[in-house]
Every structure is written in C-alpha cells, then in structure tokens.
C-alpha cells in the first residue's frame, strides 16, 4: 500500500518515504544532503499525490513534529550566527 518507496538509513535512523512517482536512486547508493531521492506521486493505495514520511530510531517510530521542530530551530540558529 506504500507504492514506490525509499528507505534512507543513517546510523540508527531510518527515514521512510512512500507514494513516490519515481525513485532517483539505486538500492545501496549513498545519499548526500540535499540530493533529490524521488518525486511526490500517487503510487500504492491513494487517490491524490502526497508523500508519507516517517522516521525510526533503533526500530522505534519518532514523532515527525518533534523532528521538524528541531530542524527548524537548527536552521534558524545557523542563519542567526551568520556566515
């Protein structure tokens, strides 16, 4: 029901992306920060284009709103620090 999906592993983390239109990577291929890994689509059981994203840490689901909050705070801190 996930359709075309990608799992990106990093240390104890696994980032899961589902319902992609297409993948832009091969299995086992290293991923760089900012690299496009796929495009939002409507594969699997769905009625419109969207993306499911989730993160495991050591096989336990993490709350996405907490992850996004930390990412935003980190981005703001880097911008405030300047070049």
C-alpha positions in Angstrom: 0.0 0.0 0.0 3.1 2.3 0.2 3.6 2.3 -3.6 7.1 3.3 -4.7 9.1 3.9 -1.6 12.6 4.7 -0.4 14.3 4.0 2.9 17.4 6.0 3.8 19.5 4.6 6.6 21.8 6.8 8.6 23.3 5.5 11.8 20.5 4.2 13.9 17.9 6.2 11.9 15.8 5.0 9.0 13.8 7.6 7.0 10.9 6.2 5.1 9.3 7.9 2.1 6.2 6.4 0.4 3.9 7.0 -2.6 6.7 8.4 -4.8 6.2 8.9 -8.5 9.7 7.7 -9.2 12.9 6.9 -7.4 16.1 8.7 -8.4 18.5 6.3 -6.7 19.5 2.7 -6.6 19.5 0.3 -3.7 22.6 0.8 -1.6 23.5 4.1 -3.2 25.0 6.7 -0.8 22.8 9.8 -0.4 24.2 13.4 0.1 22.4 16.2 2.0 20.1 18.0 -0.4 20.1 15.2 -3.0 16.7 14.5 -4.7 15.7 10.9 -4.0 12.3 10.9 -5.7 9.3 12.9 -6.6 5.9 13.1 -4.8 3.4 10.8 -6.6 0.3 8.7 -6.1 1.5 5.2 -6.2 0.1 2.5 -4.0 -3.3 2.9 -2.3 -4.0 6.6 -2.7 -6.4 8.9 -4.5 -4.2 12.0 -4.9 -0.5 12.9 -5.0 1.1 13.1 -1.5 4.1 11.9 0.5 4.2 9.8 3.6 7.4 10.4 5.6 8.4 8.7 8.8 11.5 8.1 10.9 12.6 5.2 13.0 15.4 5.4 15.5 16.6 2.0 16.6 13.4 0.5 15.3 11.1 2.9 17.2 8.9 5.4 15.4 9.7 9.1 16.2 7.2 11.9 16.2 7.6 13.9 13.0 6.5 17.2 14.5 9.4 17.0 17.0 11.9 16.2 14.3 10.7 19.1 12.1 10.8 21.5 15.1 14.4 20.6 15.9 15.3 21.0 12.2 13.7 24.5 12.1 15.4 25.6 15.3 18.8 24.4 14.0 18.3 26.3 10.7 17.3 29.5 12.5 20.3 29.3 14.8 22.7 28.8 11.8 21.1 31.8 10.0 21.4 34.0 13.1 25.1 33.1 13.5 25.8 34.4 10.0 28.5 33.3 7.6 
